[in-house]
Amino acid sequence: MPVDFENALSLVDKKGFLDVDVPADLDLFAEIERLKKEKNIVLLAHYYQESEIQEIADYIGDSLGLAQAAAKTDADMILFAGVHFMAETAKILNPHKKVLLPDLKAGCSLSDSCPPPVFKAFREAHPDHLVISYINCSAGIKALTDIICTSSNAQLIVDSLPKDQKIIFAPDKNLGSFINRQTGRDMLLWNGACFVHEIFSQQRIAKLKVRHPQALVIAHPECETVVLELADFIGSTTQMIKFTMENPATEFIVVTEPGIIHSMQKESPQKTFIPAPPDNACACNECPHMKRNTLEKVYLAMKYEVPEVTLPEELMDAARKPVQRMLDLSRQFGLG
């Protein structure tokens, strides 16, 4: 049957995205640009998205940059090419705007590792602890948090607190462990992790270094400690890109989701970027959730304005406070 606004939502309910045919000869880039202007839609995309989505995005960034962009936008609608918690954050910061996600099943293993009811009991068992949560968590976890952080600002936020302040850090144990080592803290860590960053192979990266002795290893702090010990530089996605631009080295082994390499190559076309191998049969380490978004789904989401991310108002109000606190602290730190 023909798709219209009346039945588009019911079609989305079945699969999490609008599964209808797009004409093979349709110029998706031109149509997306037309819809952005016609409906005043801003397209935000994470560095881990497919390169063609990055090319059409109005803003590409890491979690901090995307949250800042979402907070500042004057667009009528936001289309978030990322995963579910990112679109939730945009909705929390823009409760009266329509926020679209090309595929509602674009989730996050790290976010899923921290169920709000279980975390609520964990927090209540440690009432003297302040809670810092990595932004890669659900709205429900944000609502149980005192300060949200990203990998770009986590250390600065922790360092800004009194040394005797007891802290729960959730949901990423690897990022929390890294921050503990950097700050000398002993934060209580929730036992969560991103499976994409956990399956990098220490042994295979070491062998890759032997084959590329001039290459520098750059890694995201969501990786396990044994992998981070091999790194010449550890930082957020934005920090990794900046490092490759400014460092005179011409070869880099990239230990994070390989979607970031598109931006690295655009900024430094004369340099070589090698995706680090995971501990499985694959050659690279793509996030299947990030890759659920496609150019076709972006187009359909804009055209029919589904799938839409919605949240209860009370939940958004509670979750907004720690996110806003992060944004305010980031400004104080000179991070935008």
Phi and psi restraints in degrees (value plus and minus 20) as a CYANA .aco file:
   2 PRO   PHI     -82.9   -42.9
   2 PRO   PSI     124.7   164.7
   3 VAL   PHI    -112.4   -72.4
   3 VAL   PSI     113.1   153.1
   4 ASP   PHI    -159.0  -119.0
   4 ASP   PSI    -199.5  -159.5
   5 PHE   PHI     -83.5   -43.5
   5 PHE   PSI     -46.5    -6.5
   6 GLU   PHI     -89.9   -49.9
   6 GLU   PSI     -59.9   -19.9
   7 ASN   PHI    -126.1   -86.1
   7 ASN   PSI     -23.1    16.9
   8 ALA   PHI     -81.0   -41.0
   8 ALA   PSI     -61.0   -21.0
   9 LEU   PHI     -84.6   -44.6
   9 LEU   PSI     -60.5   -20.5
  10 SER   PHI     -86.4   -46.4
  10 SER   PSI     -52.3   -12.3
  11 LEU   PHI     -89.9   -49.9
  11 LEU   PSI     -55.9   -15.9
  12 VAL   PHI     -85.6   -45.6
  12 VAL   PSI     -59.1   -19.1
  13 ASP   PHI     -75.8   -35.8
  13 ASP   PSI     -48.3    -8.3
  14 LYS   PHI     -97.1   -57.1
  14 LYS   PSI     -56.4   -16.4
  15 LYS   PHI    -144.8  -104.8
  15 LYS   PSI     -30.4     9.6
  16 GLY   PHI      72.4   112.4
  16 GLY   PSI     -25.8    14.2
  17 PHE   PHI    -169.9  -129.9
  17 PHE   PSI     145.9   185.9
  18 LEU   PHI    -103.2   -63.2
  18 LEU   PSI      83.2   123.2
  19 ASP   PHI    -114.7   -74.7
  19 ASP   PSI      59.3    99.3
  20 VAL   PHI    -150.2  -110.2
  20 VAL   PSI     137.3   177.3
  21 ASP   PHI     -90.8   -50.8
  21 ASP   PSI     118.9   158.9
  22 VAL   PHI    -130.3   -90.3
  22 VAL   PSI     108.3   148.3
  23 PRO   PHI     -71.6   -31.6
  23 PRO   PSI     113.4   153.4
  24 ALA   PHI     -82.7   -42.7
  24 ALA   PSI     -48.3    -8.3
  25 ASP   PHI    -113.3   -73.3
  25 ASP   PSI     -12.8    27.2
  26 LEU   PHI     -95.0   -55.0
  26 LEU   PSI     111.9   151.9
  27 ASP   PHI    -100.8   -60.8
  27 ASP   PSI      74.3   114.3
  28 LEU   PHI     -83.6   -43.6
  28 LEU   PSI     -58.1   -18.1
  29 PHE   PHI     -81.4   -41.4
  29 PHE   PSI     -65.4   -25.4
  30 ALA   PHI     -86.6   -46.6
  30 ALA   PSI     -61.1   -21.1
  31 GLU   PHI     -87.3   -47.3
  31 GLU   PSI     -60.1   -20.1
  32 ILE   PHI     -85.3   -45.3
  32 ILE   PSI     -62.9   -22.9
  33 GLU   PHI     -81.5   -41.5
  33 GLU   PSI     -59.8   -19.8
  34 ARG   PHI     -83.4   -43.4
  34 ARG   PSI     -65.1   -25.1
  35 LEU   PHI     -87.2   -47.2
  35 LEU   PSI     -56.1   -16.1
  36 LYS   PHI     -80.0   -40.0
  36 LYS   PSI     -64.0   -24.0
  37 LYS   PHI     -93.4   -53.4
  37 LYS   PSI     -62.7   -22.7
  38 GLU   PHI     -83.9   -43.9
  38 GLU   PSI     -58.7   -18.7
  39 LYS   PHI    -128.2   -88.2
  39 LYS   PSI     -16.5    23.5
  40 ASN   PHI      34.2    74.2
  40 ASN   PSI      38.5    78.5
  41 ILE   PHI    -125.3   -85.3
  41 ILE   PSI     114.4   154.4
  42 VAL   PHI    -122.1   -82.1
  42 VAL   PSI     114.5   154.5
  43 LEU   PHI    -126.3   -86.3
  43 LEU   PSI      90.5   130.5
  44 LEU   PHI    -121.7   -81.7
  44 LEU   PSI     115.4   155.4
  45 ALA   PHI    -156.6  -116.6
  45 ALA   PSI     120.8   160.8
  46 HIS   PHI    -103.0   -63.0
  46 HIS   PSI     136.4   176.4
  47 TYR   PHI     -80.3   -40.3
  47 TYR   PSI     -39.0     1.0
  48 TYR   PHI    -107.8   -67.8
  48 TYR   PSI     -18.7    21.3
  49 GLN   PHI     -94.3   -54.3
  49 GLN   PSI     141.6   181.6
  50 GLU   PHI     -76.1   -36.1
  50 GLU   PSI     129.1   169.1
  51 SER   PHI     -78.3   -38.3
  51 SER   PSI     -56.8   -16.8
  52 GLU   PHI     -87.9   -47.9
  52 GLU   PSI     -50.6   -10.6
  53 ILE   PHI     -92.2   -52.2
  53 ILE   PSI     -60.4   -20.4
  54 GLN   PHI     -79.4   -39.4
  54 GLN   PSI     -56.8   -16.8
  55 GLU   PHI     -86.3   -46.3
  55 GLU   PSI     -49.7    -9.7
  56 ILE   PHI    -117.7   -77.7
  56 ILE   PSI     -25.9    14.1
  57 ALA   PHI     -92.7   -52.7
  57 ALA   PSI     131.1   171.1
  58 ASP   PHI    -102.0   -62.0
  58 ASP   PSI     -49.4    -9.4
  59 TYR   PHI    -166.5  -126.5
  59 TYR   PSI     112.1   152.1
  60 ILE   PHI    -138.3   -98.3
  60 ILE   PSI     114.4   154.4
  61 GLY   PHI    -187.6  -147.6
  61 GLY   PSI    -196.7  -156.7
  62 ASP   PHI    -111.6   -71.6
  62 ASP   PSI    -193.6  -153.6
  63 SER   PHI     -81.8   -41.8
  63 SER   PSI     -60.0   -20.0
  64 LEU   PHI     -86.1   -46.1
  64 LEU   PSI     -70.5   -30.5
  65 GLY   PHI     -80.2   -40.2
  65 GLY   PSI     -58.9   -18.9
  66 LEU   PHI     -88.6   -48.6
  66 LEU   PSI     -59.0   -19.0
  67 ALA   PHI     -84.3   -44.3
  67 ALA   PSI     -61.7   -21.7
  68 GLN   PHI     -84.1   -44.1
  68 GLN   PSI     -61.3   -21.3
  69 ALA   PHI     -84.9   -44.9
  69 ALA   PSI     -60.6   -20.6
  70 ALA   PHI     -84.7   -44.7
  70 ALA   PSI     -56.8   -16.8
  71 ALA   PHI     -90.0   -50.0
  71 ALA   PSI     -47.5    -7.5
  72 LYS   PHI    -115.4   -75.4
  72 LYS   PSI     -34.8     5.2
  73 THR   PHI     -86.2   -46.2
  73 THR   PSI     123.9   163.9
  74 ASP   PHI    -128.9   -88.9
  74 ASP   PSI      -6.0    34.0
  75 ALA   PHI     -88.4   -48.4
  75 ALA   PSI     137.3   177.3
  76 ASP   PHI     -98.3   -58.3
  76 ASP   PSI     -51.3   -11.3
  77 MET   PHI    -154.4  -114.4
  77 MET   PSI     131.0   171.0
  78 ILE   PHI    -139.6   -99.6
  78 ILE   PSI     105.8   145.8
  79 LEU   PHI    -127.8   -87.8
  79 LEU   PSI     100.9   140.9
  80 PHE   PHI    -125.3   -85.3
  80 PHE   PSI      89.7   129.7
  81 ALA   PHI    -110.1   -70.1
  81 ALA   PSI      70.8   110.8
  82 GLY   PHI    -188.8  -148.8
  82 GLY   PSI    -160.4  -120.4
  83 VAL   PHI    -138.0   -98.0
  83 VAL   PSI     154.7   194.7
  84 HIS   PHI     -79.6   -39.6
  84 HIS   PSI     -64.7   -24.7
  85 PHE   PHI     -83.2   -43.2
  85 PHE   PSI     -49.8    -9.8
  86 MET   PHI     -87.6   -47.6
  86 MET   PSI     -63.3   -23.3
  87 ALA   PHI     -86.0   -46.0
  87 ALA   PSI     -56.7   -16.7
  88 GLU   PHI     -80.6   -40.6
  88 GLU   PSI     -62.7   -22.7
  89 THR   PHI     -81.9   -41.9
  89 THR   PSI     -61.8   -21.8
  90 ALA   PHI     -81.7   -41.7
  90 ALA   PSI     -59.5   -19.5
  91 LYS   PHI     -88.0   -48.0
  91 LYS   PSI     -60.6   -20.6
  92 ILE   PHI     -78.8   -38.8
  92 ILE   PSI     -59.6   -19.6
  93 LEU   PHI    -102.4   -62.4
  93 LEU   PSI     -34.4     5.6
  94 ASN   PHI    -155.9  -115.9
  94 ASN   PSI      45.8    85.8
  95 PRO   PHI     -81.5   -41.5
  95 PRO   PSI     -41.5    -1.5
  96 HIS   PHI    -122.2   -82.2
  96 HIS   PSI     -16.0    24.0
  97 LYS   PHI    -122.3   -82.3
  97 LYS   PSI     134.0   174.0
  98 LYS   PHI    -101.7   -61.7
  98 LYS   PSI     106.3   146.3
  99 VAL   PHI    -135.0   -95.0
  99 VAL   PSI     104.1   144.1
 100 LEU   PHI    -128.9   -88.9
 100 LEU   PSI     124.0   164.0
 101 LEU   PHI    -147.3  -107.3
 101 LEU   PSI     103.1   143.1
 102 PRO   PHI     -75.9   -35.9
 102 PRO   PSI     -50.2   -10.2
 103 ASP   PHI    -165.1  -125.1
 103 ASP   PSI      94.6   134.6
 104 LEU   PHI     -85.6   -45.6
 104 LEU   PSI     -38.1     1.9
 105 LYS   PHI    -108.9   -68.9
 105 LYS   PSI     -12.9    27.1
 106 ALA   PHI     -97.4   -57.4
 106 ALA   PSI      64.9   104.9
 107 GLY   PHI    -116.5   -76.5
 107 GLY   PSI    -170.6  -130.6
 108 CYS   PHI    -179.3  -139.3
 108 CYS   PSI     103.6   143.6
 109 SER   PHI     -84.2   -44.2
 109 SER   PSI     -54.0   -14.0
 110 LEU   PHI     -86.9   -46.9
 110 LEU   PSI     -66.9   -26.9
 111 SER   PHI     -80.5   -40.5
 111 SER   PSI     -61.8   -21.8
 112 ASP   PHI     -85.5   -45.5
 112 ASP   PSI     -42.8    -2.8
 113 SER   PHI     -96.2   -56.2
 113 SER   PSI     -20.4    19.6
 114 CYS   PHI    -153.5  -113.5
 114 CYS   PSI      61.1   101.1
 115 PRO   PHI     -89.3   -49.3
 115 PRO   PSI     111.2   151.2
 116 PRO   PHI     -73.7   -33.7
 116 PRO   PSI     -64.4   -24.4
 117 PRO   PHI     -82.2   -42.2
 117 PRO   PSI     -58.2   -18.2
 118 VAL   PHI     -90.8   -50.8
 118 VAL   PSI     -61.3   -21.3
 119 PHE   PHI     -87.0   -47.0
 119 PHE   PSI     -55.4   -15.4
 120 LYS   PHI     -78.6   -38.6
 120 LYS   PSI     -64.4   -24.4
 121 ALA   PHI     -85.5   -45.5
 121 ALA   PSI     -58.5   -18.5
 122 PHE   PHI     -82.3   -42.3
 122 PHE   PSI     -63.5   -23.5
 123 ARG   PHI     -85.8   -45.8
 123 ARG   PSI     -62.7   -22.7
 124 GLU   PHI     -84.9   -44.9
 124 GLU   PSI     -44.2    -4.2
 125 ALA   PHI     -96.8   -56.8
 125 ALA   PSI     -30.4     9.6
 126 HIS   PHI    -152.9  -112.9
 126 HIS   PSI      45.8    85.8
 127 PRO   PHI     -85.7   -45.7
 127 PRO   PSI     -38.0     2.0
 128 ASP   PHI    -110.1   -70.1
 128 ASP   PSI     -14.6    25.4
 129 HIS   PHI    -120.4   -80.4
 129 HIS   PSI     118.9   158.9
 130 LEU   PHI    -104.9   -64.9
 130 LEU   PSI     123.0   163.0
 131 VAL   PHI    -125.5   -85.5
 131 VAL   PSI     102.6   142.6
 132 ILE   PHI    -132.1   -92.1
 132 ILE   PSI     104.8   144.8
 133 SER   PHI    -139.3   -99.3
 133 SER   PSI     114.9   154.9
 134 TYR   PHI     -82.4   -42.4
 134 TYR   PSI     121.5   161.5
 135 ILE   PHI     -80.9   -40.9
 135 ILE   PSI     -39.1     0.9
 136 ASN   PHI     -95.8   -55.8
 136 ASN   PSI      43.0    83.0
 137 CYS   PHI    -169.1  -129.1
 137 CYS   PSI     146.1   186.1
 138 SER   PHI     -94.6   -54.6
 138 SER   PSI     146.2   186.2
 139 ALA   PHI     -79.9   -39.9
 139 ALA   PSI     -53.7   -13.7
 140 GLY   PHI     -82.9   -42.9
 140 GLY   PSI     -59.5   -19.5
 141 ILE   PHI     -91.4   -51.4
 141 ILE   PSI     -60.1   -20.1
 142 LYS   PHI     -77.8   -37.8
 142 LYS   PSI     -58.0   -18.0
 143 ALA   PHI     -87.9   -47.9
 143 ALA   PSI     -38.2     1.8
 144 LEU   PHI    -119.7   -79.7
 144 LEU   PSI      -8.7    31.3
 145 THR   PHI    -133.2   -93.2
 145 THR   PSI     130.5   170.5
 146 ASP   PHI    -110.1   -70.1
 146 ASP   PSI     -61.9   -21.9
 147 ILE   PHI    -159.8  -119.8
 147 ILE   PSI     110.2   150.2
 148 ILE   PHI    -107.6   -67.6
 148 ILE   PSI     130.0   170.0
 149 CYS   PHI    -158.1  -118.1
 149 CYS   PSI     149.3   189.3
 150 THR   PHI    -145.9  -105.9
 150 THR   PSI     154.4   194.4
 151 SER   PHI     -86.3   -46.3
 151 SER   PSI     -40.3    -0.3
 152 SER   PHI     -93.7   -53.7
 152 SER   PSI     -53.7   -13.7
 153 ASN   PHI    -142.3  -102.3
 153 ASN   PSI     -17.4    22.6
 154 ALA   PHI     -77.0   -37.0
 154 ALA   PSI     -68.0   -28.0
 155 GLN   PHI     -84.5   -44.5
 155 GLN   PSI     -61.1   -21.1
 156 LEU   PHI     -82.5   -42.5
 156 LEU   PSI     -60.8   -20.8
 157 ILE   PHI     -86.2   -46.2
 157 ILE   PSI     -65.1   -25.1
 158 VAL   PHI     -83.7   -43.7
 158 VAL   PSI     -63.2   -23.2
 159 ASP   PHI     -84.8   -44.8
 159 ASP   PSI     -43.5    -3.5
 160 SER   PHI     -97.0   -57.0
 160 SER   PSI     -31.7     8.3
 161 LEU   PHI    -113.4   -73.4
 161 LEU   PSI     132.7   172.7
 162 PRO   PHI     -74.9   -34.9
 162 PRO   PSI     125.0   165.0
 163 LYS   PHI     -82.7   -42.7
 163 LYS   PSI     -47.1    -7.1
 164 ASP   PHI    -111.0   -71.0
 164 ASP   PSI     -16.7    23.3
 165 GLN   PHI     -92.5   -52.5
 165 GLN   PSI     102.3   142.3
 166 LYS   PHI     -97.5   -57.5
 166 LYS   PSI     117.2   157.2
 167 ILE   PHI    -152.6  -112.6
 167 ILE   PSI     115.5   155.5
 168 ILE   PHI    -117.7   -77.7
 168 ILE   PSI     109.7   149.7
 169 PHE   PHI    -134.6   -94.6
 169 PHE   PSI     105.4   145.4
 170 ALA   PHI    -158.5  -118.5
 170 ALA   PSI     143.4   183.4
 171 PRO   PHI    -114.0   -74.0
 171 PRO   PSI     -23.2    16.8
 172 ASP   PHI    -113.0   -73.0
 172 ASP   PSI      89.8   129.8
 173 LYS   PHI     -87.2   -47.2
 173 LYS   PSI     -51.8   -11.8
 174 ASN   PHI     -91.1   -51.1
 174 ASN   PSI     -65.6   -25.6
 175 LEU   PHI     -83.5   -43.5
 175 LEU   PSI     -62.2   -22.2
 176 GLY   PHI     -81.8   -41.8
 176 GLY   PSI     -61.7   -21.7
 177 SER   PHI     -84.5   -44.5
 177 SER   PSI     -60.8   -20.8
 178 PHE   PHI     -81.3   -41.3
 178 PHE   PSI     -65.2   -25.2
 179 ILE   PHI     -85.3   -45.3
 179 ILE   PSI     -58.0   -18.0
 180 ASN   PHI     -78.2   -38.2
 180 ASN   PSI     -64.6   -24.6
 181 ARG   PHI     -87.0   -47.0
 181 ARG   PSI     -57.5   -17.5
 182 GLN   PHI     -92.9   -52.9
 182 GLN   PSI     -51.7   -11.7
 183 THR   PHI    -125.6   -85.6
 183 THR   PSI     -32.8     7.2
 184 GLY   PHI      56.1    96.1
 184 GLY   PSI      -6.0    34.0
 185 ARG   PHI    -101.4   -61.4
 185 ARG   PSI     152.2   192.2
 186 ASP   PHI    -151.5  -111.5
 186 ASP   PSI      38.1    78.1
 187 MET   PHI     -84.2   -44.2
 187 MET   PSI     126.8   166.8
 188 LEU   PHI    -101.6   -61.6
 188 LEU   PSI     101.1   141.1
 189 LEU   PHI    -122.9   -82.9
 189 LEU   PSI     112.6   152.6
 190 TRP   PHI     -93.1   -53.1
 190 TRP   PSI     124.0   164.0
 191 ASN   PHI    -108.2   -68.2
 191 ASN   PSI      47.2    87.2
 192 GLY   PHI    -142.1  -102.1
 192 GLY   PSI     141.1   181.1
 193 ALA   PHI    -181.8  -141.8
 193 ALA   PSI     138.9   178.9
 194 CYS   PHI    -112.7   -72.7
 194 CYS   PSI     100.3   140.3
 195 PHE   PHI     -85.5   -45.5
 195 PHE   PSI     -48.4    -8.4
 196 VAL   PHI     -83.1   -43.1
 196 VAL   PSI     -62.9   -22.9
 197 HIS   PHI    -102.1   -62.1
 197 HIS   PSI     -37.7     2.3
 198 GLU   PHI    -105.1   -65.1
 198 GLU   PSI     -36.1     3.9
 199 ILE   PHI    -118.1   -78.1
 199 ILE   PSI     -10.4    29.6
 200 PHE   PHI     -85.1   -45.1
 200 PHE   PSI     118.7   158.7
 201 SER   PHI    -114.1   -74.1
 201 SER   PSI      97.5   137.5
 202 GLN   PHI     -78.7   -38.7
 202 GLN   PSI     -64.2   -24.2
 203 GLN   PHI     -85.7   -45.7
 203 GLN   PSI     -63.2   -23.2
 204 ARG   PHI     -91.6   -51.6
 204 ARG   PSI     -52.0   -12.0
 205 ILE   PHI     -87.9   -47.9
 205 ILE   PSI     -60.5   -20.5
 206 ALA   PHI     -80.8   -40.8
 206 ALA   PSI     -60.7   -20.7
 207 LYS   PHI     -86.8   -46.8
 207 LYS   PSI     -56.6   -16.6
 208 LEU   PHI     -84.6   -44.6
 208 LEU   PSI     -56.4   -16.4
 209 LYS   PHI     -84.6   -44.6
 209 LYS   PSI     -54.5   -14.5
 210 VAL   PHI     -85.4   -45.4
 210 VAL   PSI     -59.3   -19.3
 211 ARG   PHI     -94.7   -54.7
 211 ARG   PSI     -44.3    -4.3
 212 HIS   PHI    -147.9  -107.9
 212 HIS   PSI      52.7    92.7
 213 PRO   PHI     -84.5   -44.5
 213 PRO   PSI     -41.2    -1.2
 214 GLN   PHI    -109.7   -69.7
 214 GLN   PSI     -28.9    11.1
 215 ALA   PHI     -96.5   -56.5
 215 ALA   PSI     119.9   159.9
 216 LEU   PHI    -113.4   -73.4
 216 LEU   PSI     121.3   161.3
 217 VAL   PHI    -114.6   -74.6
 217 VAL   PSI     102.9   142.9
 218 ILE   PHI    -138.5   -98.5
 218 ILE   PSI     113.9   153.9
 219 ALA   PHI    -157.6  -117.6
 219 ALA   PSI     132.1   172.1
 220 HIS   PHI    -107.1   -67.1
 220 HIS   PSI     121.3   161.3
 221 PRO   PHI     -88.8   -48.8
 221 PRO   PSI     -23.1    16.9
 222 GLU   PHI     -95.1   -55.1
 222 GLU   PSI     -28.9    11.1
 223 CYS   PHI     -94.7   -54.7
 223 CYS   PSI     140.9   180.9
 224 GLU   PHI     -89.6   -49.6
 224 GLU   PSI     136.7   176.7
 225 THR   PHI     -76.3   -36.3
 225 THR   PSI     -61.7   -21.7
 226 VAL   PHI     -82.3   -42.3
 226 VAL   PSI     -49.4    -9.4
 227 VAL   PHI     -99.2   -59.2
 227 VAL   PSI     -62.0   -22.0
 228 LEU   PHI     -82.6   -42.6
 228 LEU   PSI     -48.3    -8.3
 229 GLU   PHI     -84.5   -44.5
 229 GLU   PSI     -39.4     0.6
 230 LEU   PHI    -106.7   -66.7
 230 LEU   PSI     -30.0    10.0
 231 ALA   PHI    -102.5   -62.5
 231 ALA   PSI     122.3   162.3
 232 ASP   PHI    -106.4   -66.4
 232 ASP   PSI     -43.3    -3.3
 233 PHE   PHI    -168.2  -128.2
 233 PHE   PSI     117.6   157.6
 234 ILE   PHI    -144.5  -104.5
 234 ILE   PSI     108.4   148.4
 235 GLY   PHI    -192.2  -152.2
 235 GLY   PSI     155.3   195.3
 236 SER   PHI     -87.2   -47.2
 236 SER   PSI     152.6   192.6
 237 THR   PHI     -80.0   -40.0
 237 THR   PSI     -64.4   -24.4
 238 THR   PHI     -84.2   -44.2
 238 THR   PSI     -62.2   -22.2
 239 GLN   PHI     -84.6   -44.6
 239 GLN   PSI     -56.0   -16.0
 240 MET   PHI     -85.5   -45.5
 240 MET   PSI     -63.5   -23.5
 241 ILE   PHI     -81.8   -41.8
 241 ILE   PSI     -65.4   -25.4
 242 LYS   PHI     -81.4   -41.4
 242 LYS   PSI     -60.9   -20.9
 243 PHE   PHI     -81.1   -41.1
 243 PHE   PSI     -64.0   -24.0
 244 THR   PHI     -88.6   -48.6
 244 THR   PSI     -47.2    -7.2
 245 MET   PHI     -93.4   -53.4
 245 MET   PSI     -58.8   -18.8
 246 GLU   PHI    -112.4   -72.4
 246 GLU   PSI     -44.0    -4.0
 247 ASN   PHI     -99.6   -59.6
 247 ASN   PSI     118.6   158.6
 248 PRO   PHI     -91.9   -51.9
 248 PRO   PSI     -31.4     8.6
 249 ALA   PHI     -78.9   -38.9
 249 ALA   PSI     130.9   170.9
 250 THR   PHI    -130.8   -90.8
 250 THR   PSI     -25.3    14.7
 251 GLU   PHI    -151.2  -111.2
 251 GLU   PSI     116.9   156.9
 252 PHE   PHI    -157.5  -117.5
 252 PHE   PSI     115.0   155.0
 253 ILE   PHI    -115.9   -75.9
 253 ILE   PSI      98.4   138.4
 254 VAL   PHI    -121.4   -81.4
 254 VAL   PSI      93.3   133.3
 255 VAL   PHI    -124.5   -84.5
 255 VAL   PSI      52.3    92.3
 256 THR   PHI    -184.4  -144.4
 256 THR   PSI    -194.9  -154.9
 257 GLU   PHI     -78.7   -38.7
 257 GLU   PSI     110.1   150.1
 258 PRO   PHI     -90.4   -50.4
 258 PRO   PSI     -27.3    12.7
 259 GLY   PHI     -78.3   -38.3
 259 GLY   PSI     -45.6    -5.6
 260 ILE   PHI     -86.4   -46.4
 260 ILE   PSI     -42.4    -2.4
 261 ILE   PHI     -84.2   -44.2
 261 ILE   PSI     -48.7    -8.7
 262 HIS   PHI     -78.1   -38.1
 262 HIS   PSI     -67.1   -27.1
 263 SER   PHI     -88.8   -48.8
 263 SER   PSI     -57.0   -17.0
 264 MET   PHI     -81.9   -41.9
 264 MET   PSI     -63.7   -23.7
 265 GLN   PHI     -87.9   -47.9
 265 GLN   PSI     -54.7   -14.7
 266 LYS   PHI     -85.4   -45.4
 266 LYS   PSI     -59.9   -19.9
 267 GLU   PHI     -98.2   -58.2
 267 GLU   PSI     -50.5   -10.5
 268 SER   PHI    -155.5  -115.5
 268 SER   PSI      51.0    91.0
 269 PRO   PHI     -84.3   -44.3
 269 PRO   PSI     -39.0     1.0
 270 GLN   PHI    -105.6   -65.6
 270 GLN   PSI     -23.4    16.6
 271 LYS   PHI    -125.6   -85.6
 271 LYS   PSI     142.8   182.8
 272 THR   PHI    -131.3   -91.3
 272 THR   PSI     112.7   152.7
 273 PHE   PHI    -142.8  -102.8
 273 PHE   PSI     104.4   144.4
 274 ILE   PHI    -133.6   -93.6
 274 ILE   PSI      98.0   138.0
 275 PRO   PHI     -88.0   -48.0
 275 PRO   PSI     112.2   152.2
 276 ALA   PHI     -89.4   -49.4
 276 ALA   PSI     122.7   162.7
 277 PRO   PHI    -103.5   -63.5
 277 PRO   PSI     122.3   162.3
 278 PRO   PHI    -105.4   -65.4
 278 PRO   PSI     156.8   196.8
 279 ASP   PHI    -110.4   -70.4
 279 ASP   PSI      36.2    76.2
 280 ASN   PHI    -173.2  -133.2
 280 ASN   PSI    -187.5  -147.5
 281 ALA   PHI    -100.9   -60.9
 281 ALA   PSI     -27.5    12.5
 282 CYS   PHI    -100.2   -60.2
 282 CYS   PSI     138.3   178.3
 283 ALA   PHI    -105.8   -65.8
 283 ALA   PSI     -43.1    -3.1
 284 CYS   PHI    -157.5  -117.5
 284 CYS   PSI    -194.2  -154.2
 285 ASN   PHI    -152.0  -112.0
 285 ASN   PSI      42.7    82.7
 286 GLU   PHI     -96.4   -56.4
 286 GLU   PSI     126.1   166.1
 287 CYS   PHI    -104.3   -64.3
 287 CYS   PSI      96.8   136.8
 288 PRO   PHI     -86.3   -46.3
 288 PRO   PSI     -44.9    -4.9
 289 HIS   PHI     -91.9   -51.9
 289 HIS   PSI     -67.6   -27.6
 290 MET   PHI     -79.2   -39.2
 290 MET   PSI     -57.6   -17.6
 291 LYS   PHI    -101.6   -61.6
 291 LYS   PSI     -19.4    20.6
 292 ARG   PHI     -88.1   -48.1
 292 ARG   PSI     -46.5    -6.5
 293 ASN   PHI     -97.6   -57.6
 293 ASN   PSI     115.1   155.1
 294 THR   PHI    -151.4  -111.4
 294 THR   PSI     145.8   185.8
 295 LEU   PHI     -81.7   -41.7
 295 LEU   PSI     -57.2   -17.2
 296 GLU   PHI     -83.2   -43.2
 296 GLU   PSI     -62.7   -22.7
 297 LYS   PHI     -87.4   -47.4
 297 LYS   PSI     -56.1   -16.1
 298 VAL   PHI     -81.1   -41.1
 298 VAL   PSI     -66.2   -26.2
 299 TYR   PHI     -80.8   -40.8
 299 TYR   PSI     -68.0   -28.0
 300 LEU   PHI     -85.2   -45.2
 300 LEU   PSI     -58.1   -18.1
 301 ALA   PHI     -82.8   -42.8
 301 ALA   PSI     -60.9   -20.9
 302 MET   PHI     -88.1   -48.1
 302 MET   PSI     -62.5   -22.5
 303 LYS   PHI     -85.7   -45.7
 303 LYS   PSI     -65.7   -25.7
 304 TYR   PHI    -123.6   -83.6
 304 TYR   PSI     -23.3    16.7
 305 GLU   PHI      40.5    80.5
 305 GLU   PSI      16.8    56.8
 306 VAL   PHI    -164.5  -124.5
 306 VAL   PSI     134.1   174.1
 307 PRO   PHI     -95.9   -55.9
 307 PRO   PSI     124.2   164.2
 308 GLU   PHI    -124.7   -84.7
 308 GLU   PSI     119.0   159.0
 309 VAL   PHI    -112.7   -72.7
 309 VAL   PSI     101.3   141.3
 310 THR   PHI    -145.1  -105.1
 310 THR   PSI     129.7   169.7
 311 LEU   PHI    -162.2  -122.2
 311 LEU   PSI     129.1   169.1
 312 PRO   PHI     -80.9   -40.9
 312 PRO   PSI     121.8   161.8
 313 GLU   PHI     -79.6   -39.6
 313 GLU   PSI     -60.8   -20.8
 314 GLU   PHI     -82.9   -42.9
 314 GLU   PSI     -60.2   -20.2
 315 LEU   PHI     -85.8   -45.8
 315 LEU   PSI     -63.2   -23.2
 316 MET   PHI     -81.8   -41.8
 316 MET   PSI     -61.0   -21.0
 317 ASP   PHI     -81.8   -41.8
 317 ASP   PSI     -62.4   -22.4
 318 ALA   PHI     -89.9   -49.9
 318 ALA   PSI     -58.6   -18.6
 319 ALA   PHI     -95.7   -55.7
 319 ALA   PSI     -44.4    -4.4
 320 ARG   PHI     -88.7   -48.7
 320 ARG   PSI     -53.9   -13.9
 321 LYS   PHI     -80.5   -40.5
 321 LYS   PSI     -70.0   -30.0
 322 PRO   PHI     -90.2   -50.2
 322 PRO   PSI     -48.9    -8.9
 323 VAL   PHI     -88.5   -48.5
 323 VAL   PSI     -64.5   -24.5
 324 GLN   PHI     -84.7   -44.7
 324 GLN   PSI     -55.5   -15.5
 325 ARG   PHI     -82.9   -42.9
 325 ARG   PSI     -60.0   -20.0
 326 MET   PHI     -81.6   -41.6
 326 MET   PSI     -65.8   -25.8
 327 LEU   PHI     -82.8   -42.8
 327 LEU   PSI     -59.7   -19.7
 328 ASP   PHI     -86.0   -46.0
 328 ASP   PSI     -64.2   -24.2
 329 LEU   PHI     -84.4   -44.4
 329 LEU   PSI     -58.3   -18.3
 330 SER   PHI     -81.9   -41.9
 330 SER   PSI     -59.2   -19.2
 331 ARG   PHI     -83.7   -43.7
 331 ARG   PSI     -61.0   -21.0
 332 GLN   PHI     -82.3   -42.3
 332 GLN   PSI     -55.3   -15.3
 333 PHE   PHI    -100.1   -60.1
 333 PHE   PSI     -24.5    15.5
 334 GLY   PHI      58.6    98.6
 334 GLY   PSI       6.6    46.6
 335 LEU   PHI    -121.1   -81.1
 335 LEU   PSI      21.3    61.3
